[in-house]
Amino acid sequence: MTRMILRRAALALLALLPSTAFARQNLTRGLAIQGYDPVAYFTENRARRGRYEISTRWNGATWRFATAEHRRLFLEDPARYAPAYGGFCAYAVSEGYTATVDPTAFTIVDGRLYLNYSHGVQARWRENRDERIRRADGNWPGLSR
């Protein structure tokens, strides 16, 4: 009886955790976005490599930053700067699978960072961007586990 109550309590606690706590991430040697600075996409509108000595751990990954200020901003609201779909290619997720990315092939739409496999794939993704985002948002819950 006690065991069943404990198990139910544990399941209830798990249900309260945000879904991103268990979502798959596109990691390269444990690095998010292949070591690129997630904040620079928003503040500088460019892909900028982060520095080894300016990093933090969040959501099971190491995140690197170009400046200490970028790390500070990230720590205030990591979900704001983290890429959509765990950093996987937005086009691929819209098609129902995952693929790695070129961190320089990025787009910010309505405050969300989207990465793509290549600049060529990014061009195709942008042709029907809103529909691609809608489809990817629908596909991601099934792909993120």
Residue frames as a rotation matrix with the C-alpha (Angstrom) as fourth column:
MET 1
0.569 0.822 0.000 0.00
0.822 -0.569 0.000 0.00
0.000 0.000 -1.000 0.00
THR 2
0.516 -0.460 -0.723 2.75
0.102 -0.805 0.585 2.46
-0.851 -0.376 -0.368 0.99
ARG 3
-0.541 -0.764 0.352 4.70
0.399 0.135 0.907 1.52
-0.740 0.631 0.231 -2.11
MET 4
-0.132 0.593 0.794 1.71
0.984 -0.018 0.178 2.30
0.120 0.805 -0.581 -4.34
ILE 5
0.825 0.423 -0.374 1.20
0.499 -0.857 0.131 5.69
-0.265 -0.294 -0.918 -2.67
LEU 6
0.100 -0.884 -0.458 4.88
0.047 -0.455 0.889 6.56
-0.994 -0.110 -0.004 -3.12
ARG 7
-0.613 -0.311 0.726 4.77
0.678 0.264 0.686 5.55
-0.406 0.913 0.049 -6.76
ARG 8
0.320 0.813 0.487 1.69
0.929 -0.370 0.007 7.68
0.186 0.450 -0.873 -7.40
ALA 9
0.757 -0.105 -0.645 3.28
0.238 -0.875 0.422 10.64
-0.609 -0.473 -0.637 -5.61
ALA 10
-0.330 -0.944 -0.023 6.42
0.216 -0.099 0.971 10.28
-0.919 0.315 0.237 -7.74
LEU 11
-0.430 0.249 0.868 4.35
0.902 0.148 0.405 10.17
-0.028 0.957 -0.288 -10.93
ALA 12
0.696 0.715 -0.070 2.43
0.717 -0.697 0.010 13.25
-0.042 -0.056 -0.998 -9.83
LEU 13
0.392 -0.644 -0.657 5.69
0.060 -0.695 0.717 15.12
-0.918 -0.320 -0.234 -9.25
LEU 14
-0.606 -0.620 0.499 6.98
0.503 0.188 0.844 14.10
-0.617 0.762 0.197 -12.67
ALA 15
0.067 0.730 0.680 3.82
0.993 -0.118 0.028 15.45
0.101 0.673 -0.733 -14.26
LEU 16
0.814 0.246 -0.527 4.54
0.394 -0.899 0.189 18.85
-0.427 -0.361 -0.829 -12.71
LEU 17
-0.192 -0.960 -0.204 7.96
0.318 -0.258 0.912 19.13
-0.928 0.110 0.355 -14.34
PRO 18
0.292 0.258 -0.921 8.16
-0.709 -0.588 -0.390 21.12
-0.642 0.767 0.012 -17.56
SER 19
0.939 0.139 0.315 8.25
0.081 0.800 -0.594 18.94
-0.335 0.584 0.740 -20.65
THR 20
0.664 -0.741 -0.100 11.63
-0.476 -0.316 -0.821 20.44
0.577 0.592 -0.563 -21.61
ALA 21
0.247 -0.589 0.770 13.16
-0.894 0.168 0.415 18.67
-0.373 -0.791 -0.485 -18.62
PHE 22
0.109 -0.153 0.982 12.96
0.007 0.988 0.153 15.43
-0.994 -0.010 0.108 -20.59
ALA 23
0.916 0.313 -0.252 13.12
-0.213 -0.153 -0.965 16.70
-0.340 0.937 -0.073 -24.17
ARG 24
0.433 -0.765 0.476 15.83
0.860 0.508 0.034 15.43
-0.268 0.395 0.879 -26.51
GLN 25
0.678 -0.317 -0.663 18.57
-0.298 -0.943 0.146 17.85
-0.672 0.099 -0.734 -27.38
ASN 26
0.870 -0.471 0.146 20.92
0.293 0.256 -0.921 18.04
0.397 0.844 0.361 -30.32
LEU 27
0.784 -0.619 0.052 24.27
-0.351 -0.371 0.860 17.86
-0.513 -0.692 -0.508 -28.53
THR 28
0.660 -0.713 -0.235 27.80
-0.025 0.292 -0.956 17.68
0.751 0.637 0.175 -29.89
ARG 29
-0.334 -0.802 -0.495 30.13
0.473 0.312 -0.824 16.28
0.815 -0.509 0.275 -27.24
GLY 30
-0.185 0.384 -0.904 27.69
0.979 -0.010 -0.205 17.57
-0.088 -0.923 -0.374 -24.62
LEU 31
-0.863 -0.199 -0.464 27.60
0.186 -0.980 0.074 21.07
-0.470 -0.022 0.883 -26.11
ALA 32
0.294 0.955 0.042 24.38
0.596 -0.148 -0.790 22.81
-0.748 0.257 -0.612 -27.04
ILE 33
0.961 0.199 -0.191 24.40
-0.032 -0.609 -0.792 24.48
-0.274 0.768 -0.579 -30.49
GLN 34
0.610 -0.777 0.155 27.90
0.692 0.428 -0.581 23.08
0.386 0.462 0.799 -31.13
GLY 35
-0.177 -0.716 -0.676 29.31
0.950 -0.303 0.072 25.65
-0.256 -0.629 0.734 -28.70
TYR 36
-0.513 0.064 0.856 27.69
0.432 -0.842 0.322 28.71
0.741 0.535 0.405 -30.27
ASP 37
-0.966 0.115 -0.233 26.38
0.136 -0.540 -0.830 31.48
-0.221 -0.834 0.506 -28.00
PRO 38
-0.333 0.912 0.238 22.56
0.940 0.300 0.162 31.29
0.077 0.278 -0.957 -27.87
VAL 39
0.263 0.431 -0.863 22.20
0.584 -0.783 -0.213 34.89
-0.768 -0.448 -0.458 -26.69
ALA 40
-0.639 -0.614 -0.464 24.23
0.006 -0.607 0.795 36.35
-0.770 0.505 0.391 -29.58
TYR 41
-0.657 0.479 0.582 21.55
0.744 0.286 0.604 35.26
0.123 0.830 -0.545 -32.04
PHE 42
0.385 0.912 -0.142 19.16
0.918 -0.364 0.155 37.65
0.090 -0.190 -0.978 -30.30
THR 43
0.554 -0.171 -0.815 21.45
0.360 -0.833 0.420 40.50
-0.750 -0.526 -0.400 -29.24
GLU 44
-0.331 -0.794 -0.510 23.77
-0.277 -0.435 0.857 40.59
-0.902 0.425 -0.076 -32.28
ASN 45
0.689 0.693 -0.213 21.63
-0.473 0.207 -0.856 38.86
-0.549 0.691 0.470 -34.92
ARG 46
0.241 -0.643 -0.727 24.49
-0.797 0.297 -0.526 36.55
0.554 0.706 -0.441 -35.76
ALA 47
0.932 -0.085 -0.353 25.92
0.213 0.915 0.342 33.16
0.294 -0.394 0.871 -34.93
ARG 48
0.290 -0.849 0.441 28.91
-0.739 -0.492 -0.460 33.66
0.608 -0.192 -0.770 -32.64
ARG 49
0.098 -0.340 -0.935 31.07
0.306 0.905 -0.296 31.00
0.947 -0.258 0.193 -31.07
GLY 50
0.929 0.199 0.311 31.04
-0.248 -0.289 0.925 30.84
0.274 -0.936 -0.219 -27.31
ARG 51
-0.046 -0.989 0.141 34.17
-0.716 -0.066 -0.695 30.66
0.696 -0.133 -0.705 -25.20
TYR 52
-0.092 -0.087 -0.992 35.19
0.307 0.945 -0.111 27.60
0.947 -0.315 -0.060 -23.21
GLU 53
-0.823 -0.391 -0.412 35.76
0.492 -0.130 -0.861 29.62
0.283 -0.911 0.299 -20.05
ILE 54
-0.741 0.670 0.040 32.35
-0.625 -0.668 -0.404 31.34
-0.244 -0.325 0.914 -20.20
SER 55
-0.567 0.518 -0.641 29.84
-0.171 0.686 0.707 28.51
0.806 0.510 -0.300 -19.93
THR 56
-0.419 0.485 0.767 27.07
-0.869 0.031 -0.494 27.06
-0.263 -0.874 0.409 -17.83
ARG 57
-0.972 0.225 -0.062 25.13
0.205 0.950 0.236 23.81
0.112 0.217 -0.970 -17.51
TRP 58
-0.433 0.902 -0.004 21.42
-0.725 -0.350 -0.593 23.82
-0.535 -0.254 0.806 -18.19
ASN 59
0.549 0.831 -0.087 18.96
-0.738 0.433 -0.517 21.11
-0.392 0.348 0.852 -19.10
GLY 60
0.705 -0.282 0.650 21.66
0.204 0.959 0.195 18.44
-0.679 -0.005 0.734 -19.40
ALA 61
0.602 -0.488 0.632 23.92
0.721 -0.008 -0.693 20.40
0.343 0.873 0.347 -21.75
THR 62
-0.185 -0.701 -0.688 26.87
0.699 -0.586 0.410 22.76
-0.691 -0.405 0.599 -21.61
TRP 63
0.772 0.446 0.453 26.09
0.631 -0.623 -0.462 26.18
0.077 0.642 -0.763 -23.07
ARG 64
-0.302 -0.934 -0.190 28.92
0.905 -0.343 0.251 28.49
-0.299 -0.097 0.949 -24.09
PHE 65
0.808 0.565 -0.166 28.84
0.526 -0.819 -0.230 32.28
-0.266 0.099 -0.959 -24.37
ALA 66
0.264 -0.695 0.668 30.93
0.652 -0.382 -0.655 34.95
0.711 0.609 0.353 -26.05
THR 67
-0.438 -0.360 0.824 30.66
-0.287 -0.812 -0.507 37.29
0.852 -0.459 0.253 -23.05
ALA 68
-0.922 0.103 -0.374 29.88
0.386 0.344 -0.856 37.10
0.040 -0.933 -0.357 -19.35
GLU 69
-0.655 0.723 -0.221 26.93
-0.608 -0.677 -0.415 39.43
-0.450 -0.137 0.883 -19.99
HIS 70
-0.224 0.567 -0.793 25.45
-0.763 0.404 0.505 36.89
0.606 0.718 0.342 -22.41
ARG 71
-0.653 -0.032 -0.757 25.80
0.312 0.899 -0.307 34.15
0.690 -0.436 -0.577 -19.80
ARG 72
-0.932 0.316 -0.179 24.07
0.047 -0.384 -0.922 36.39
-0.360 -0.867 0.343 -17.24
LEU 73
-0.413 0.808 -0.420 21.18
-0.905 -0.415 0.091 37.05
-0.101 0.418 0.903 -19.64
PHE 74
-0.326 0.237 -0.915 20.85
-0.373 0.857 0.355 33.34
0.869 0.457 -0.191 -20.40
LEU 75
-0.835 -0.071 -0.546 20.75
0.409 0.583 -0.702 32.39
0.368 -0.809 -0.458 -16.72
GLU 76
-0.801 0.597 -0.047 17.92
-0.443 -0.643 -0.625 34.87
-0.403 -0.480 0.779 -16.14
ASP 77
0.325 0.945 0.015 15.69
-0.613 0.223 -0.758 33.05
-0.720 0.238 0.652 -18.67
PRO 78
-0.628 -0.717 0.304 17.31
-0.257 0.560 0.788 30.04
-0.735 0.416 -0.536 -20.40
ALA 79
-0.138 0.646 0.751 14.15
0.698 0.601 -0.389 28.97
-0.703 0.471 -0.533 -22.22
ARG 80
0.684 0.378 -0.625 13.98
-0.070 -0.818 -0.571 32.37
-0.727 0.434 -0.533 -23.93
TYR 81
0.177 -0.755 -0.632 17.35
-0.896 -0.389 0.215 31.81
-0.408 0.528 -0.745 -25.63
ALA 82
-0.466 -0.342 0.816 17.36
-0.108 0.937 0.331 28.04
-0.878 0.066 -0.474 -26.17
PRO 83
-0.805 0.142 -0.577 16.63
-0.592 -0.115 0.798 27.02
0.047 0.983 0.177 -29.76
ALA 84
0.266 0.962 0.060 13.31
-0.937 0.273 -0.218 25.51
-0.226 0.002 0.974 -30.73
TYR 85
0.870 0.260 -0.419 13.03
-0.390 0.883 -0.260 21.73
0.302 0.389 0.870 -31.03
GLY 86
0.824 -0.546 0.147 16.02
0.186 0.508 0.841 20.99
-0.534 -0.666 0.520 -28.82
GLY 87
0.070 -0.834 -0.547 18.36
-0.556 -0.488 0.673 22.56
-0.828 0.257 -0.498 -31.36
PHE 88
-0.332 -0.112 0.937 17.46
0.574 0.764 0.294 20.10
-0.749 0.635 -0.189 -34.12
CYS 89
-0.991 -0.084 0.102 16.77
0.131 -0.488 0.863 21.26
-0.023 0.869 0.494 -37.67
ALA 90
-0.459 0.868 -0.192 13.40
-0.397 -0.394 -0.829 23.04
-0.795 -0.304 0.525 -37.82
TYR 91
-0.147 0.373 -0.916 12.79
-0.979 0.077 0.188 21.84
0.141 0.925 0.354 -41.38
ALA 92
-0.750 -0.199 -0.630 13.45
-0.203 0.977 -0.067 18.21
0.629 0.078 -0.773 -40.43
VAL 93
-0.889 0.457 -0.025 11.15
0.143 0.225 -0.964 18.42
-0.435 -0.860 -0.266 -37.41
SER 94
-0.232 0.839 -0.492 8.42
-0.767 -0.469 -0.438 19.84
-0.598 0.276 0.752 -39.67
GLU 95
-0.095 0.121 -0.988 8.86
-0.840 0.522 0.145 16.73
0.534 0.844 0.053 -41.84
GLY 96
0.819 0.565 0.098 8.67
-0.508 0.636 0.580 14.37
0.265 -0.525 0.809 -38.84
TYR 97
0.616 -0.684 -0.390 12.33
0.698 0.704 -0.133 13.52
0.365 -0.190 0.911 -38.16
THR 98
0.834 -0.412 -0.368 15.39
-0.038 -0.706 0.707 15.10
-0.551 -0.576 -0.604 -36.54
ALA 99
0.576 -0.724 0.380 18.63
0.674 0.158 -0.721 16.25
0.462 0.672 0.579 -38.13
THR 100
-0.091 -0.714 -0.694 21.75
0.877 -0.388 0.284 18.08
-0.472 -0.583 0.662 -37.03
VAL 101
0.888 0.459 -0.042 22.23
0.411 -0.830 -0.378 21.76
-0.209 0.318 -0.925 -37.83
ASP 102
-0.259 -0.840 0.477 24.61
0.790 -0.468 -0.395 24.35
0.555 0.275 0.785 -39.16
PRO 103
-0.045 0.289 -0.956 24.52
0.895 -0.413 -0.166 26.94
-0.443 -0.864 -0.240 -36.33
THR 104
-0.829 -0.275 -0.487 24.96
0.074 -0.917 0.392 29.72
-0.555 0.289 0.780 -38.89
ALA 105
-0.746 0.664 0.059 21.69
0.106 0.031 0.994 28.75
0.658 0.748 -0.093 -40.64
PHE 106
-0.660 0.461 -0.593 19.32
0.695 0.076 -0.715 30.42
-0.284 -0.884 -0.371 -38.19
THR 107
-0.430 0.623 0.654 16.13
0.145 -0.667 0.731 32.44
0.891 0.409 0.196 -38.13
ILE 108
-0.905 0.270 -0.328 14.38
0.305 -0.124 -0.944 34.20
-0.295 -0.955 0.030 -35.26
VAL 109
-0.505 0.835 0.220 10.59
0.084 -0.206 0.975 34.31
0.859 0.511 0.034 -35.53
ASP 110
0.495 0.790 0.362 8.41
-0.248 -0.271 0.930 35.82
0.833 -0.550 0.061 -32.80
GLY 111
0.324 -0.451 0.832 11.23
-0.938 -0.270 0.218 35.55
0.126 -0.851 -0.510 -30.28
ARG 112
0.739 -0.099 0.667 12.07
-0.126 0.952 0.280 31.89
-0.662 -0.291 0.691 -31.01
LEU 113
-0.138 -0.888 -0.438 15.37
-0.878 -0.095 0.469 30.69
-0.459 0.449 -0.767 -32.43
TYR 114
0.863 0.382 0.329 15.09
-0.152 0.820 -0.552 28.17
-0.481 0.426 0.766 -35.28
LEU 115
-0.219 -0.969 -0.114 18.13
-0.638 0.054 0.768 26.33
-0.738 0.241 -0.630 -36.64
ASN 116
0.841 0.475 -0.260 18.44
-0.494 0.475 -0.729 24.44
-0.223 0.741 0.634 -39.92
TYR 117
0.692 -0.526 0.495 20.64
0.471 0.848 0.242 21.73
-0.547 0.066 0.834 -41.37
SER 118
-0.466 -0.807 0.363 22.17
0.829 -0.254 0.498 24.05
-0.310 0.533 0.787 -43.99
HIS 119
-0.644 0.205 -0.737 21.58
-0.222 -0.972 -0.077 27.38
-0.732 0.114 0.671 -45.69
GLY 120
-0.865 0.339 -0.370 19.93
-0.318 0.200 0.927 25.54
0.389 0.919 -0.065 -48.59
VAL 121
-0.472 0.707 -0.527 17.50
0.774 0.618 0.136 23.77
0.422 -0.344 -0.839 -46.26
GLN 122
-0.541 0.233 -0.808 16.94
0.511 -0.673 -0.535 27.07
-0.668 -0.702 0.245 -44.47
ALA 123
-0.868 0.211 -0.450 15.88
-0.459 -0.687 0.563 28.69
-0.190 0.695 0.693 -47.76
ARG 124
-0.625 0.668 -0.405 13.32
0.114 0.591 0.799 25.91
0.772 0.453 -0.445 -48.32
TRP 125
-0.442 0.429 -0.788 12.10
0.897 0.208 -0.391 26.23
-0.004 -0.879 -0.477 -44.72
ARG 126
-0.720 0.095 -0.688 11.60
0.134 -0.953 -0.272 29.98
-0.681 -0.288 0.673 -45.14
GLU 127
-0.926 0.374 -0.041 9.46
-0.103 -0.148 0.984 29.52
0.362 0.915 0.176 -48.29
ASN 128
0.105 0.980 -0.171 6.58
-0.031 0.175 0.984 28.24
0.994 -0.098 0.049 -46.17
ARG 129
-0.743 -0.648 0.170 7.85
-0.148 -0.088 -0.985 29.23
0.653 -0.757 -0.031 -42.74
ASP 130
-0.402 0.623 0.670 4.58
-0.915 -0.288 -0.281 29.63
0.018 -0.727 0.687 -40.85
GLU 131
0.670 0.631 -0.392 3.23
-0.648 0.754 0.107 26.29
0.363 0.182 0.914 -42.06
ARG 132
0.025 -0.757 -0.653 6.57
0.038 0.653 -0.756 24.61
0.999 -0.005 0.045 -41.28
ILE 133
-0.792 -0.293 0.536 6.52
-0.468 -0.273 -0.841 26.01
0.393 -0.916 0.079 -37.74
ARG 134
0.109 0.926 0.363 2.94
-0.994 0.103 0.038 24.82
-0.002 -0.365 0.931 -37.25
ARG 135
0.700 0.127 -0.703 3.84
-0.315 0.938 -0.145 21.32
0.641 0.323 0.696 -38.44
ALA 136
-0.320 -0.903 -0.285 7.06
0.021 0.294 -0.955 21.19
0.947 -0.312 -0.075 -36.43
ASP 137
-0.566 0.193 0.802 5.24
-0.803 -0.352 -0.481 22.32
0.189 -0.916 0.354 -33.28
GLY 138
0.540 0.839 0.065 2.84
-0.840 0.533 0.099 19.43
0.049 -0.108 0.993 -33.80
ASN 139
0.613 -0.359 -0.703 5.59
-0.070 0.862 -0.502 16.89
0.787 0.357 0.503 -34.51
TRP 140
-0.221 -0.889 0.400 8.02
-0.540 -0.230 -0.809 17.89
0.812 -0.396 -0.430 -31.76
PRO 141
0.200 0.271 0.941 6.22
-0.970 0.187 0.153 16.32
-0.135 -0.944 0.301 -28.77
GLY 142
0.968 0.203 0.150 6.51
-0.179 0.971 -0.157 12.89
-0.178 0.125 0.976 -30.39
LEU 143
0.596 -0.801 -0.055 10.10
0.192 0.208 -0.959 13.41
0.780 0.561 0.278 -31.52
SER 144
0.174 -0.563 0.808 11.35
-0.683 -0.660 -0.312 14.93
0.709 -0.498 -0.499 -28.29
ARG 145
0.704 0.148 0.694 11.15
-0.662 0.489 0.568 11.73
-0.255 -0.860 0.442 -26.25
